[in-house]
Amino acid sequence: MTQTYDLIIRNGDVANHAGRGKADIGVIDGKIAKMGDLSQADAGEVFDASGLTVLPGVIDSQVHFREPGLEWKEDLQSGSLAAVMGGVTTVFEMPNTEPATTDPDALIDKLARAKDRMHCDHAFYAGATNENAADLTIMEQMPGCCGVKVFMGASTGSLLVQDDAGVERVLRAIKRRAAFHSEDEYRLADRRKLARDGDWTSHPEVRDAEAAIMSTRRLVRIARATGKRIHVLHISTAEEVEFLQHNRDIASCEVTPQHLTLVAPEAYERLKGFAQMNPPIRDAHHVAGLWKGVDQGLFDVVGSDHAPHTREEKERPYPQSPSGMPGVQTLVPVMLTHVAEGRLSLERFIDLTSHGAQRIFAIASKGRMAVGWDADFTIVDLKAEREITEDWVASKCGWSPFTGMIARGWPMATIVRGQTIMRDDELLAQGKGAPVRFMESLPEETA
């Protein structure tokens, strides 16, 4: 009897944990049901992937979609549109909204806002403060929570836990891996006087490399004292790469496409406020150090740190201009360009954009292309050469630091749990995103 599938992806070059090769993929009820030769099988939908490469669905584990409270910059619907247009199937959204996601009700509110509006699957971080350790214990076990986020250095928003005692209090209260913005707030406060009005090249002087490495050393020391796992976000310094190589038992870490691609001072001279983010874009020495971390397998994930602001906000003179830039839509083409130019293999790209997030966040059923797992696919044309243009940008902010870049490799389709959401730059299905499930917070079955 011929098996009938809901979806068959045919004739694609499949790349996953088993390597690369021609294969068909059959999907039933949103799960991968079979991989191999399905030329004799029937399906409700057939996706001809001839000439294309089928990858596990890309997971962006750090985005700021600004809702609630800052919707003029972005919202959950527009941010998730940018995600799927860029080939991203799943996002983890940050808590520095207004109000911040610091109690169970705020998390429930975000999940309600996402329902029937977000186009990709999603989870939300619980934001740590100096007062909400008890709430964090509850929130990290709630459905749709990807873990706890701690800001050790002030960035956009009001969340901040700057002292060792506060960080220790948070870590002792929780069980899952916590994610950290690691910059030393005390050093940042001392150095704010170094900001030169209207001169963005002073941004990496104000928030210097020492502020990052000081904080990360403190963080690792506290994590060891408490016996807890940590995830250090957006590493920006060569020194942190060297240090974290000796602390892999407790510390995972992330790098962004921006920190791997943009270089100071040229980026600030060319883009001005549009190159401003925290931690800063740094010079060639640090960029080389980050690539060393990629080559040596240090980094677990690439996250975009998508954090949009309007043009008007970014055009304010430094230091009045806010830090942050969009990135979820450009993550795939920018990183595939590095693949095309020989800086990393396609297999390493897959590890950084799907396998790594599944591994360190213990995602249930996502992050691998294998039978029984969610049918999430990012389908790309590795031979395509396209310019990143502002009319392609779906984010509300309408700009990208990578405008004008000729990308080598392009997302052609985004499939989430067997549903084709985007194909050939067209949104085909809306509001199909669902909360991500995690192994460490699966609900108990009732008898």
C-alpha positions in Angstrom: 0.0 0.0 0.0 1.4 3.4 -1.0 2.0 5.8 1.9 0.3 9.2 1.6 2.0 12.1 3.2 0.8 15.6 4.0 3.9 17.1 2.4 6.8 15.7 0.4 9.9 17.8 -0.3 11.4 16.2 -3.5 14.7 16.5 -5.4 16.5 18.6 -2.8 20.1 18.4 -1.7 19.5 17.5 2.0 22.0 18.6 4.6 21.8 17.4 8.2 23.7 15.4 10.9 24.2 12.6 8.4 26.0 14.7 5.8 24.8 16.0 2.4 23.0 14.1 -0.4 19.9 13.8 -2.5 16.8 12.7 -0.6 13.1 13.2 -0.4 11.4 14.1 2.9 7.9 13.0 3.9 5.9 14.8 6.5 2.8 13.6 8.4 1.0 15.7 11.1 3.8 18.3 11.3 6.6 15.7 11.9 9.2 14.2 9.7 7.9 10.7 8.8 10.4 9.4 6.4 13.6 10.4 4.5 14.9 8.7 1.4 13.4 7.8 -2.0 9.7 8.8 -2.0 9.3 8.9 -5.7 6.4 6.4 -5.6 4.6 8.1 -2.7 1.7 10.5 -2.8 1.2 13.7 -0.9 -1.3 16.5 -0.4 1.5 19.0 -1.2 4.7 18.4 -3.1 7.5 20.9 -2.9 10.0 20.5 -5.7 13.4 21.5 -4.3 15.4 20.9 -7.4 18.6 23.0 -7.3 18.0 23.9 -3.7 19.5 22.8 -0.4 17.2 21.7 2.5 18.5 22.6 5.9 17.1 22.0 9.4 14.9 24.9 10.4 17.0 27.9 11.5 16.6 28.8 15.2 17.4 32.4 16.2 17.8 32.2 20.0 18.0 36.0 20.6 15.6 38.5 19.2 13.9 41.7 20.6 10.5 42.1 19.0 9.6 45.1 21.3 6.0 44.1 22.2 4.5 45.2 24.5 5.2 48.9 24.9 7.6 49.7 22.0 5.5 48.7 19.0 6.6 51.7 16.9 10.0 49.9 16.6 8.7 46.3 16.1 6.0 44.0 17.2 5.6 40.2 17.4 3.8 40.1 14.1 6.2 42.2 12.1 9.3 40.7 13.8 8.1 37.2 13.0 7.4 38.3 9.4 11.1 39.4 9.2 12.1 36.0 10.6 10.2 33.8 8.1 11.2 36.0 5.2 14.7 35.3 6.2 14.3 31.6 6.5 14.1 31.5 10.3 11.6 29.0 11.7 11.9 29.6 15.5 12.8 32.6 17.6 13.4 33.2 21.3 12.3 36.6 22.3 13.9 38.8 24.9 12.2 40.3 28.1 13.2 44.0 27.9 9.8 45.2 26.8 7.5 47.7 28.6 6.4 46.3 30.9 9.3 43.8 31.1 8.6 40.1 31.2 9.4 39.7 34.9 6.4 37.9 36.3 4.2 35.0 35.2 1.4 37.3 34.1 3.7 39.1 31.7 4.8 35.8 30.2 1.2 34.7 29.8 0.4 38.0 28.1 3.2 37.6 25.6 2.0 34.1 24.7 -1.5 35.4 24.2 -0.2 38.3 22.0 1.7 35.8 19.9 -1.2 33.4 19.3 -2.5 33.6 15.7 -0.2 36.6 15.0 3.4 35.2 15.0 4.3 33.5 11.8 7.1 31.3 13.3 7.4 29.2 16.4 8.5 31.1 19.4 9.5 31.1 23.1 10.0 33.9 25.6 12.7 34.6 28.1 11.9 35.5 31.7 13.7 38.7 32.7 15.7 38.7 36.0 15.7 41.6 38.4 17.1 42.0 41.9 13.7 41.2 43.4 12.0 38.5 41.3 14.0 35.3 42.1 10.8 33.6 43.3 9.0 34.4 40.2 11.8 33.1 38.0 11.5 29.7 39.7 7.9 29.6 38.5 8.4 31.2 35.1 11.2 28.9 33.9 8.9 25.9 34.2 6.0 27.6 32.4 5.1 26.5 28.8 6.7 28.8 26.2 9.6 29.9 28.4 13.0 29.3 27.0 14.9 30.3 30.2 16.0 33.3 32.2 17.8 36.3 30.8 20.1 38.5 33.0 21.5 41.9 32.0 24.7 42.4 34.0 25.3 45.6 32.0 22.7 48.1 31.2 21.4 48.1 27.6 18.1 49.0 26.0 15.4 48.8 28.7 15.5 48.9 32.5 16.5 45.3 33.4 19.7 45.1 35.3 21.4 42.8 37.8 24.8 44.3 38.1 26.2 42.9 41.4 27.6 39.5 42.2 25.1 38.9 45.0 22.2 39.6 42.6 23.6 37.3 40.0 24.2 34.5 42.6 20.6 35.0 43.9 19.2 34.4 40.4 21.4 31.4 39.7 20.5 29.7 43.0 16.8 30.2 42.4 16.7 28.5 38.9 17.4 25.1 37.5 17.7 25.7 33.7 20.5 27.4 31.8 20.4 31.2 32.2 21.4 33.6 29.4 23.5 36.6 30.1 24.3 40.0 28.7 27.8 40.1 30.1 29.3 43.6 30.4 30.5 45.0 33.8 28.1 47.8 34.7 30.5 49.4 37.2 33.1 49.8 34.5 30.6 51.1 32.0 29.4 53.7 34.4 33.0 54.9 35.0 33.7 55.2 31.3 30.5 56.9 30.1 32.4 60.2 30.3 34.6 59.0 27.4 31.8 59.3 24.9 32.5 61.9 22.3 29.5 63.8 21.1 28.6 62.8 17.6 31.4 60.3 17.3 30.3 56.7 17.2 33.9 55.5 17.0 34.0 56.2 20.8 31.3 53.6 21.5 33.8 50.7 21.7 35.9 52.9 24.0 33.1 53.5 26.4 32.0 49.9 26.4 35.6 48.5 26.0 36.8 44.9 25.8 37.8 45.0 29.4 34.2 45.6 30.5 33.2 42.4 28.7 36.0 40.1 29.9 35.7 41.4 33.5 32.0 40.6 33.5 32.4 37.2 31.9 35.2 36.2 34.4 32.9 37.3 37.3 30.0 35.4 35.8 31.9 32.1 35.4 33.2 32.4 39.0 29.6 32.8 40.3 28.4 29.9 38.1 31.0 27.6 39.5 30.2 28.6 43.0 26.5 27.8 42.5 27.0 24.8 40.2 24.8 26.3 37.5 24.9 26.4 33.7 25.2 29.7 31.9 24.9 30.9 28.3 27.0 34.0 27.4 25.3 36.1 24.7 26.9 38.0 21.8 30.6 37.5 22.6 32.5 40.4 21.1 36.1 40.0 22.3 39.1 37.8 21.5 39.9 37.6 25.3 36.5 36.1 26.1 37.0 33.4 23.4 40.3 32.4 25.0 38.8 32.4 28.5 35.6 30.5 27.7 37.6 27.7 26.0 38.7 26.7 29.5 35.1 26.8 31.0 33.1 24.7 28.5 31.8 22.5 31.2 29.4 25.2 32.5 29.4 27.9 29.9 27.9 27.9 26.4 28.1 31.0 24.2 26.8 32.8 21.2 28.2 35.0 18.5 26.3 37.3 16.2 26.6 37.8 12.4 27.2 41.5 13.1 30.3 40.9 15.3 31.6 38.4 12.7 31.1 40.7 9.7 31.2 44.4 10.7 34.6 45.9 11.7 35.5 49.0 13.6 36.2 51.8 13.0 35.1 51.5 9.4 31.6 50.4 10.3 31.1 53.5 12.5 32.5 55.8 9.9 30.2 54.4 7.2 27.0 53.6 9.2 27.3 56.0 12.1 24.5 55.3 14.6 23.3 52.3 12.5 26.4 50.4 13.6 25.8 51.0 17.3 24.9 47.9 19.4 25.8 46.5 22.8 28.3 45.1 23.2 29.9 47.1 20.4 31.2 46.2 17.0 35.0 46.0 17.6 38.2 46.2 15.6 39.9 43.6 13.4 41.8 42.0 16.3 38.6 41.0 18.0 36.8 40.0 14.8 39.7 37.6 14.1 39.4 36.3 17.6 35.7 35.6 17.1 36.5 33.7 13.9 39.1 31.7 15.8 36.3 30.7 18.2 34.1 29.6 15.3 36.9 27.6 13.8 37.8 25.9 17.1 34.2 25.0 17.9 33.7 27.3 20.8 30.5 28.9 19.8 27.3 26.9 20.3 24.9 29.2 18.4 24.7 32.2 16.1 21.9 34.5 17.3 21.0 37.7 15.5 20.3 39.9 18.6 17.6 41.5 16.4 17.0 44.8 18.2 15.4 47.4 15.8 15.1 51.1 16.4 13.6 53.7 14.0 15.7 55.7 11.6 14.9 58.9 13.6 16.1 57.3 16.8 19.3 56.0 15.2 20.1 59.4 13.6 20.4 61.1 17.0 23.9 62.2 17.8 26.0 59.9 19.9 25.6 59.1 22.7 21.9 60.0 22.6 21.4 57.4 19.8 20.1 54.0 21.0 22.0 50.7 20.6 20.6 47.9 18.6 20.1 46.8 15.0 17.8 44.5 13.1 19.2 41.1 12.1 16.8 38.2 12.2 16.0 38.5 8.4 19.6 38.8 7.4 21.1 36.0 9.6 20.8 33.3 6.9 22.1 35.3 3.9 24.9 36.9 5.8 26.1 33.6 7.3 25.7 31.7 4.0 27.9 34.3 2.4 30.6 33.4 4.9 30.0 29.7 3.9 30.4 30.6 0.2 33.6 32.5 1.0 35.1 29.6 2.9 35.0 31.0 6.4 32.9 28.1 7.7 31.5 24.9 6.4 27.8 24.4 5.7 27.9 21.7 8.4 29.2 24.2 10.9 26.5 26.7 9.8 23.8 24.0 10.6 25.4 23.3 14.0 25.3 27.0 14.9 21.8 27.7 13.6 19.9 24.6 14.6 21.7 21.8 16.4 23.4 24.1 18.9 20.3 25.7 20.1 18.5 22.4 20.5 21.5 21.1 22.5 22.0 23.9 25.0 18.4 24.9 25.5 17.1 21.3 25.5 14.4 22.0 22.8 11.9 19.2 22.4 11.5 18.0 18.9 13.2 20.9 17.1 16.7 21.5 15.8 17.4 18.3 14.0 16.3 16.9 10.6 15.4 13.4 11.6 12.4 11.1 11.7 10.1 12.0 14.5 11.2 15.6 14.8 9.2 18.7 13.9 9.2 19.3 10.1 11.0 22.6 10.3 13.0 23.4 7.2 15.0 26.3 5.8 15.3 25.8 2.1 18.1 27.8 0.5 19.7 28.5 -2.9 23.5 28.3 -2.2 24.2 29.6 -5.7 22.0 32.6 -5.6 23.7 36.1 -5.5 21.3 38.8 -4.3 21.7 42.3 -3.0 20.2 42.9 0.5 17.9 45.9 -0.2 15.7 47.9 2.1 12.6 47.1 0.2 13.1 43.4 1.2 13.4 44.3 4.9 10.1 43.3 6.6 11.0 44.8 10.0 9.1 47.9 11.0 12.3 49.8 11.2 12.8 49.5 7.4 16.7 49.4 7.4 19.6 47.0 7.8 23.3 47.5 8.5 23.8 45.1 5.6 22.0 47.1 3.0 23.9 46.9 -0.3 25.7 43.7 0.6 25.7 41.1 -2.2 24.8 37.9 -0.4 25.9 34.5 -1.7 23.2 32.2 -0.6 19.5 33.1 -0.1 16.5 31.7 1.8 13.9 30.5 -0.7 11.4 28.9 1.6 10.5 28.6 5.3 8.6 25.5 6.4 7.3 25.3 10.0 5.9 22.0 11.3 5.2 21.0 7.7 3.5 24.3 6.7 5.0 26.3 3.9 5.1 29.8 5.5 7.3 31.6 3.0 8.3 30.8 -0.5 10.1 32.9 -3.1 9.9 36.1 -0.9 6.1 35.6 -0.5 4.2 35.0 2.7 1.9 32.1 2.1 0.5 31.4 5.5 -0.1 33.8 8.4 -0.1 33.4 12.2 0.8 29.7 12.2 3.5 30.0 14.9 3.2 28.0 18.1 5.0 28.0 21.5 8.2 25.9 21.6 8.4 22.9 23.9 11.4 22.2 26.1 12.6 19.0 27.7 13.2 20.6 31.1 9.6 21.9 31.4 7.4 19.3 29.7 4.1 19.0 31.4 3.4 15.9 33.5 1.0 13.5 31.9 -2.3 12.9 33.8 -3.6 9.5 34.2 
